[in-house]
């Protein structure tokens, strides 16, 4: 057909197709061959690995270079482009989803018949959305992809069935609906201003010299930022975050902190890269939400005694750092933002993995409380060291070198653009952030409490963590160690 899409490159689309096909295969297999729960995890992990390998071709490519597909005939625009930033975010999303599945594996026995297939397929579907939005360049695909990355997480949060899970799922669903409404309105305004269905610099530049259409485009960008702000947990769109994290099963909380945040930033970067040529006034709103997010997130995190809620408020604070470079009209801002997010995801997933291991050995009620970590470094040196490294990385303190380099990388575009007020707020929040994570670190290093029978409070009861959980801890820990030794691994993937 002369009006159809004539250019399709399956290899470029494989990071999206692999988890999507994996989800479909699992649902069909569950109908045909029931009671093969472990096979579902194997198929899912295999599909994620295939998708991850497919991203390698796009990692570290030069700025401006991109592998394109779904191109319109006659040398027209392409609806999908995979450059170094998109490929790095896709790789992170796929690996974060793999960690989520490993953490979920021990709960397999608690799932009802067919429950495992539903949970695994929802994780894969949301991951497919996260990888798709990173490469989407047209409004239709972009909107569908970001909602595909969001809506399955609502069901994942609610699957546990507890009252807190339902409450968290309702909060997330309400937020998602409001977010989609804002994004749909923003898409309509974008099309009105640019007369283009593509989110590209070429479309945005058509309004530069038109004083009537430029305000419409600015309003579209503000609504884009607001809609994605809900998904990134940016202030003032953050209220759902602690509720959903605390109510969700622990692996799904890790998924929200990892894959969902990657999807949201990927969506935001598509917009920011399109409007960056228009100049600083369009991006002023980014500076405001970044400063508010890191400040409120750190203040509230210092008040938490539950580790999941602490990590939820940490997500709010770290989201401010993630978007802060985007307040500048700087060619390095996009890569700085992506690199910071990858550093945050690696450290946060490791923290969640250690918490999951302790839930299995100490019980959910105790392992979710900050006081239960008192003396962990002596009781479980390996888990204690892994958690300590994750917290140091989030705080930006050695030997968590990755976190320190990420903060410097995020600050560099801000200082280079002479946004001194934002830089001062960020520096103050770096200190506040240290205070947040030092509370947890002090508990790790403290002397274990004594029980009435003379046993240490943190002593194990002969219960060992599930092998899949230990694999998740090991994978996340090795990733964090390697990237701390050589932060250029992450910076290089982003094309920095």
Order of alpha helices (4+ residues) and beta strands (2+ residues): beta-alpha-alpha-beta-beta-alpha-alpha-alpha-alpha-alpha-alpha-alpha-alpha-alpha-alpha-alpha-alpha-alpha-alpha-alpha-alpha-alpha-alpha-alpha
